[in-house]
Amino acid sequence: MTSRNPRDSRLRLVRPRPLAAAPRAVTQRSSRRPAPRPPEGTPPPAELARMARAGLADAARVARWADSMLGPGRDGATPDDKGTLSEATAERAAEELGLTPVQVRADWDTARLAGLVEVHGDIARPGWRLRAWNRDDSAVLRGWVALFDAWSLAHPEPADREASAVAEVVSAMPQVLSFLQLSAGPVPVEQLLDLLEQRVTELRTERCEIPYGPQPEPAPETAAPSDTDAPLAPLLDWALHALAAVGALTCADGQATLTPLGSWAVWVKLEQICVAAQSPAGNIEQPAADMLRGCAQLRPNAARAEYRAWLAARPVGSAVTELLAAARGEDALTRGLAFEALRVVGAPAEPDVRSVAEESWLRPYALLWLAEHDGHDPEDAHEVLTREESTWLWVDTAAAVADHGEAPLLVRHLESAVQPTVPALLDEVRAVGHPRTVQVLVALAAAHPDPALAKAVRRAAFQVHTGGS
């Protein structure tokens, strides 16, 4: 773009690219760490996928029924957007599949947790994993791991237990599973209970819930049981049965043993954590915003590995909440990277991403994420955005480049604008009202080598600053 007449300057139309896919100003030295090998005795991926298909066969059957019977134009599957199967639909499926409504509901919930079926409003449709179920082992294994990650939702928790105690056990179970994986064999439940109690005590200490120093003892008649006094054995029993329900372990004769799938999944997550712990920035221990800034200098593949490791060390729900909170900050680069990390999360993040689609700062990112999640090609996902949303995203990405990139990259960013000419771009940029518009235009004017174009951009920046036209 070297024309000295900005009125005739044409912008080459290219598909917008996510900021994380843009060339980095700082190159990253490639890692020489050899590809990790699973523990000896771990079945090959094809055998693991066969096990996963067998364990999820009933869920896949219900998902295929939903695909054929509940598509667009047919009766709704759910009465609301929570994905709960309606009474009529459950009874209809039970009759046609030769099951009971209770079995249908259980298989339906499993299919949703594994990403085999997706619910949008009252419409059910197949997830991409169902489409690839018979031909893609990696899709099958990813579906099973998604179910494994959601083990605490797959089996009802005890109704008489406090939510805080349940949350503590869920947070402590990764250590229990790691111990089971390292033991490589049956472990007495009593030993797992001791480990669980130690880990829960550590979690409470970290929150300063354990009083230090001598404490007055309450009178016997006024003493009341608290969450910290409640025995953990019933909750451990619930956790083991929930993990058994998803096929991660077996529990019999007072002993628990990881299945080959469970052992492999725990090893994968431990390996992800180890990779992140060995990184120079130590991103696994950082809050989301700091982790994202630490990943800003990495190539896309290396950044995704960091995201996976960071996510593996946290409950999915809290990780998604933290990523969205980071996306709401002022740093546009962090916002873009937060949604790259949410792409790694996948289906479990959909409800939260959908809920922020009306927030102006996050809407374009959320719509692109949802489009890709719904099966759009990433190269064409931008078509779901309105012209105004595309322009807002262009300014936000330009702000990230101006803050963290180099001048040539900002100049090249002009090529990703949807407007065919520079004057049209400037008019729409001024109208969109992005709070960083002035800074972006000033930086672009300073960076562009064409004096006439730079002058037009500076004039536009001045008009935005003064509120003129």
C-alpha positions in Angstrom: 0.0 0.0 0.0 2.1 2.8 -1.3 -0.4 5.1 -3.1 0.0 8.7 -2.1 -3.7 9.4 -2.6 -5.5 7.8 0.4 -8.8 8.1 -1.3 -7.8 5.5 -3.9 -5.9 3.2 -1.5 -7.3 -0.3 -1.9 -6.9 -2.8 0.9 -6.2 -6.4 -0.2 -9.1 -8.5 1.2 -7.8 -11.3 3.3 -9.5 -13.4 5.9 -9.0 -12.1 9.4 -6.5 -14.2 11.4 -6.5 -14.7 15.1 -3.8 -12.7 16.8 -2.3 -15.8 18.2 -1.7 -17.0 14.7 0.1 -13.9 13.6 3.9 -13.9 13.4 5.5 -13.2 16.7 7.9 -10.3 17.2 10.0 -12.5 19.4 10.9 -15.9 18.1 10.8 -18.9 20.4 13.6 -21.4 20.6 12.2 -24.8 19.7 12.1 -27.3 22.5 14.4 -30.3 22.3 12.6 -32.3 24.9 11.8 -35.7 23.4 8.2 -36.7 23.0 7.1 -38.3 26.3 6.3 -42.0 26.3 3.5 -43.5 28.4 4.4 -45.9 31.2 5.3 -49.4 30.2 2.2 -51.6 29.8 0.0 -48.8 28.5 -2.1 -50.0 25.6 -1.5 -48.4 22.2 -3.8 -45.5 21.2 -5.9 -47.7 18.9 -6.6 -50.1 21.8 -7.4 -47.3 24.2 -9.8 -45.8 21.6 -11.5 -49.2 21.3 -12.0 -49.3 25.1 -13.4 -45.7 25.0 -15.8 -46.6 22.2 -17.0 -49.6 24.1 -17.5 -47.6 27.3 -19.4 -44.9 25.5 -21.4 -47.1 23.1 -24.7 -46.5 24.9 -24.1 -42.7 24.9 -23.2 -42.8 21.2 -26.3 -44.7 20.5 -28.5 -42.1 22.2 -26.6 -39.3 20.5 -27.2 -40.9 17.0 -30.9 -41.3 17.8 -31.0 -37.6 18.7 -29.2 -36.7 15.5 -31.8 -38.6 13.4 -34.9 -37.7 15.4 -34.3 -34.3 16.9 -32.7 -32.2 14.1 -33.8 -28.8 12.9 -37.5 -28.7 12.1 -38.4 -31.5 14.4 -39.7 -31.5 17.9 -37.6 -29.9 20.6 -35.4 -32.1 22.7 -35.3 -29.9 25.8 -37.8 -27.5 27.5 -35.0 -24.9 28.2 -31.4 -24.2 27.4 -30.0 -26.3 30.2 -30.0 -29.5 28.2 -32.3 -31.5 30.4 -34.1 -34.1 28.3 -37.9 -33.4 28.3 -40.2 -36.1 29.6 -41.8 -36.7 26.2 -38.5 -37.0 24.4 -37.1 -39.4 27.0 -40.1 -41.6 26.8 -40.0 -41.6 23.0 -36.3 -42.5 23.0 -36.8 -45.3 25.5 -39.6 -46.8 23.4 -37.6 -46.7 20.2 -34.3 -47.8 21.7 -35.7 -50.5 24.0 -34.5 -48.8 27.1 -36.1 -47.2 30.2 -36.4 -43.4 30.5 -33.9 -43.5 33.3 -31.3 -45.2 31.1 -32.0 -42.8 28.3 -31.4 -39.8 30.6 -28.2 -41.3 32.0 -26.9 -42.0 28.4 -28.0 -38.5 27.3 -26.0 -36.9 30.1 -23.0 -39.0 29.3 -23.2 -38.0 25.6 -23.4 -34.3 26.5 -20.4 -34.6 28.9 -18.4 -36.4 26.2 -19.3 -33.9 23.5 -21.2 -36.4 21.4 -24.3 -34.2 21.5 -24.8 -30.5 21.9 -27.9 -28.6 23.0 -28.7 -25.1 21.9 -31.9 -23.9 23.4 -34.4 -26.7 22.7 -32.5 -28.1 19.7 -30.1 -31.0 20.0 -27.5 -31.7 17.4 -24.5 -34.0 17.1 -21.1 -32.9 18.3 -18.1 -33.1 15.9 -16.8 -36.1 17.9 -19.9 -38.1 16.9 -19.3 -37.3 13.3 -15.7 -38.6 13.6 -16.5 -41.5 16.0 -15.8 -44.4 13.7 -12.8 -43.0 11.9 -10.8 -40.8 14.3 -9.3 -42.4 17.4 -8.1 -39.1 18.7 -11.6 -37.7 18.6 -12.8 -40.7 20.6 -10.1 -40.4 23.2 -10.7 -36.6 23.6 -14.4 -37.3 24.1 -13.6 -39.9 26.8 -11.1 -37.5 28.5 -13.8 -34.8 28.5 -16.1 -37.3 30.4 -13.2 -38.1 32.7 -12.7 -34.4 33.5 -16.4 -34.1 34.3 -16.5 -37.2 36.6 -18.0 -35.2 39.5 -21.1 -34.5 37.3 -21.5 -38.1 36.1 -22.7 -39.5 39.5 -25.0 -37.6 41.9 -23.2 -36.4 45.0 -24.5 -37.3 48.5 -27.5 -35.1 49.3 -26.6 -34.7 52.9 -23.1 -33.2 52.4 -22.2 -29.6 52.4 -21.2 -28.2 49.0 -17.9 -26.9 50.4 -16.9 -30.4 51.5 -17.8 -31.8 48.1 -15.7 -29.1 46.4 -12.7 -29.9 48.7 -12.9 -33.6 47.7 -13.1 -32.7 44.0 -10.1 -30.5 44.4 -8.2 -33.2 46.3 -8.9 -36.1 44.0 -6.2 -35.3 41.4 -3.6 -36.2 44.1 -5.5 -39.4 44.9 -5.6 -40.4 41.2 -1.9 -39.6 40.8 -1.1 -41.9 43.7 -3.2 -44.6 42.1 -1.5 -44.2 38.8 2.0 -44.3 40.3 1.0 -47.4 42.4 0.2 -49.2 39.1 -2.1 -51.7 40.9 -4.8 -52.1 43.5 -4.6 -49.7 46.5 -6.7 -50.2 49.7 -9.4 -47.7 50.1 -8.3 -47.0 53.7 -4.9 -45.8 52.3 -6.7 -43.5 49.8 -8.8 -42.1 52.6 -5.7 -41.2 54.6 -4.3 -39.5 51.5 -7.5 -37.6 50.9 -7.7 -36.4 54.5 -4.2 -35.1 54.3 -4.8 -33.3 51.1 -8.1 -31.7 52.3 -6.3 -30.6 55.4 -3.6 -28.9 53.2 -6.3 -27.2 51.2 -7.9 -25.8 54.4 -4.6 -24.7 55.7 -3.9 -22.8 52.5 -7.1 -21.0 53.0 -6.2 -20.4 56.7 -9.2 -22.3 57.9 -7.3 -24.2 60.5 -6.9 -22.2 63.7 -3.5 -21.9 65.1 -2.5 -21.9 68.8 -4.7 -23.0 71.8 -8.4 -22.6 71.2 -11.1 -22.6 73.9 -13.1 -25.8 73.7 -16.9 -25.2 73.4 -19.1 -26.7 76.1 -20.3 -30.2 75.2 -23.9 -29.1 75.1 -23.2 -26.3 72.7 -20.7 -28.0 70.4 -22.0 -28.5 66.9 -20.5 -30.5 64.1 -18.9 -28.5 61.3 -17.7 -29.2 57.8 -14.2 -29.8 59.0 -15.5 -32.4 61.5 -17.5 -34.3 58.9 -16.0 -37.7 57.9 -14.6 -37.9 54.4 -15.2 -41.6 53.9 -18.7 -41.2 52.4 -17.4 -38.5 50.0 -14.4 -40.7 49.0 -16.9 -43.5 48.3 -18.9 -41.2 46.1 -15.8 -40.0 44.2 -14.7 -43.6 43.6 -18.1 -44.7 42.4 -18.3 -41.6 40.1 -14.9 -42.4 38.6 -16.0 -46.0 38.2 -19.1 -44.8 36.4 -17.0 -43.0 33.7 -14.7 -46.0 33.4 -11.6 -44.5 35.0 -11.2 -47.1 37.8 -12.7 -50.2 39.4 -13.5 -50.6 43.1 -14.1 -53.9 44.7 -13.1 -55.8 47.9 -12.0 -52.6 49.6 -9.5 -51.8 46.8 -9.4 -49.3 43.9 -7.5 -49.8 40.6 -7.2 -47.5 37.7 -8.4 -49.0 34.4 -6.0 -48.7 31.4 -8.0 -45.7 30.2 -7.9 -44.1 33.6 -4.2 -44.7 34.0 -3.4 -43.3 30.6 -5.6 -40.1 31.2 -3.9 -39.4 34.6 -0.5 -39.9 33.0 -1.4 -37.4 30.2 -2.4 -34.8 32.7 0.7 -35.4 34.9 2.8 -35.0 31.8 1.2 -31.8 30.9 1.8 -30.4 34.3 5.4 -31.5 34.2 6.0 -29.8 30.9 4.6 -26.5 32.2 6.6 -26.8 35.4 9.7 -27.1 33.3 9.0 -23.9 31.3 11.1 -20.9 32.1 8.1 -18.8 33.1 6.5 -21.5 35.3 3.1 -20.6 33.9 1.3 -23.4 35.6 1.4 -21.6 39.0 0.4 -18.2 37.6 -3.0 -16.6 37.6 -4.7 -16.6 34.1 -3.7 -13.1 33.2 0.0 -13.7 34.1 -0.1 -17.1 32.4 -1.4 -15.6 29.2 1.2 -12.8 29.2 3.9 -15.5 29.7 2.6 -17.3 26.7 2.5 -14.2 24.5 6.1 -14.8 23.3 5.5 -18.4 22.4 4.7 -19.9 19.0 1.1 -21.0 18.7 1.8 -24.7 19.2 4.0 -24.0 22.3 1.3 -21.7 23.7 -1.4 -24.3 23.3 0.8 -26.8 25.2 1.1 -24.3 28.0 -2.7 -23.7 28.0 -3.3 -27.5 28.2 -0.9 -27.8 31.2 -2.4 -24.8 33.0 -5.9 -26.2 32.5 -4.9 -29.7 33.6 -3.9 -28.3 37.0 -7.3 -26.7 37.7 -11.0 -27.6 37.8 -12.5 -26.7 34.4 -15.2 -24.4 35.7 -12.9 -22.1 37.8 -10.3 -22.1 34.9 -12.9 -20.8 32.4 -14.1 -18.2 34.9 -10.6 -17.0 35.4 -9.8 -16.8 31.7 -13.0 -14.8 31.0 -12.1 -12.4 33.8 -8.6 -11.9 32.2 -10.3 -11.3 28.9 -12.3 -8.4 30.4 -9.1 -6.5 31.2 -7.7 -3.6 29.3 -4.9 -5.6 27.5 -6.2 -6.6 24.1 -3.5 -9.2 23.6 -4.5 -10.9 26.8 -8.1 -10.9 25.6 -7.3 -12.6 22.3 -5.0 -15.2 24.0 -7.7 -15.9 26.6 -10.0 -17.1 23.9 -7.2 -19.1 22.3 -7.0 -20.9 25.7 -10.7 -21.3 25.8 -10.5 -23.1 22.4 -8.3 -25.6 24.2 -11.0 -26.1 26.8 -13.5 -26.9 24.1 -17.1 -27.9 24.9 -17.1 -27.4 28.7 -16.5 -23.7 28.1 -19.5 -23.2 25.8 -22.2 -22.1 28.4 -19.8 -19.5 29.8 -18.7 -18.2 26.4 -22.3 -18.0 25.3 -23.2 -16.0 28.4 -20.6 -13.3 27.6 -21.6 -12.9 24.0 -23.6 -9.8 24.8 -20.6 -8.0 26.5 -19.4 -5.5 23.9 -15.7 -6.1 24.7 -16.0 -9.8 24.4 -18.8 -10.3 21.8 -16.7 -10.6 18.6 -14.3 -13.1 20.3 -17.2 -15.1 21.8 -19.1 -15.2 18.4 -16.0 -16.5 16.6 -15.4 -19.1 19.4 -19.0 -20.3 19.2 -18.9 -20.4 15.4 -15.8 -22.6 15.4 -17.3 -24.7 18.2 -20.4 -25.2 16.0 -18.3 -26.6 13.2 -17.4 -23.5 11.0 -14.0 -23.6 9.4 -11.8 -21.2 11.4 -10.9 -19.4 8.1 -14.6 -18.7 7.5 -15.8 -18.1 11.1 -15.5 -14.4 10.7 -18.5 -14.4 8.5 -20.8 -14.6 11.6 -19.7 -11.1 12.6 -21.5 -8.0 11.5 -19.5 -5.3 9.8 -19.4 -3.3 13.0 -18.3 -6.3 15.1 -15.5 -7.0 12.6 -14.3 -3.4 12.7 -14.4 -3.4 16.5 -12.3 -6.6 16.5 -9.9 -5.1 14.0 -9.3 -2.1 16.3 -8.9 -4.4 19.4 -6.4 -6.5 17.6 -4.6 -3.4 16.3 -4.3 -2.2 19.9 -2.7 -5.5 20.9 -0.2 -5.2 18.0 0.5 -1.6 18.9 1.2 -2.5 22.5 3.2 -5.7 22.0 4.2 -5.9 18.4 6.4 -4.1 15.9 5.6 -1.3 13.5 5.7 -3.5 10.3 3.2 -5.9 11.9 0.8 -3.0 12.6 1.1 -1.9 9.0 0.4 -5.4 7.7 -2.6 -5.5 10.0 -4.3 -3.1 7.5 -4.7 -6.1 5.1 -7.0 -7.9 7.5 -9.6 -5.1 7.5 -12.9 -5.9 5.8 -13.3 -2.4 4.3 -12.1 -2.1 0.7 -10.4 1.4 1.1 -8.6 3.2 3.8 -11.2 6.1 3.9 -13.9 3.6 4.4 -11.9 1.9 7.2 -11.3 5.2 8.9 -14.9 6.2 8.7 -16.1 2.9 10.2 -13.3 2.8 12.8 -14.4 6.3 14.0 -18.1 5.1 14.2 -17.5 1.9 16.1 -16.4 3.7 19.3 -13.6 1.5 20.5 -11.9 3.2 23.5 -8.5 2.6 22.0 -9.3 4.1 18.6 -7.1 7.2 19.0 -4.1 5.3 20.2 -4.4 2.8 17.4 -4.7 5.4 14.7 -1.8 7.5 16.1 0.4 4.3 16.2 -0.6 3.4 12.7 0.1 6.9 11.4 3.6 6.8 13.0 4.3 3.3 11.6 3.1 3.7 8.0 5.7 4.6 5.4 3.2 6.4 3.0 3.1 10.1 4.1 -0.2 10.8 2.5 -1.9 7.8 4.1 -0.2 8.6 7.5 -1.6 12.1 7.2 -5.1 10.9 6.6 -4.9 8.5 9.6 -3.5 11.3 11.9 -6.4 13.5 10.8 -8.9 10.7 11.7 -7.2 10.3 15.1 -7.6 14.0 15.7 -11.2 14.0 14.8 -11.9 11.1 17.1 -10.0 12.8 19.9 -11.9 16.1 19.5 -15.2 14.6 18.6 -15.2 16.4 15.2 -16.0 15.0 11.8 
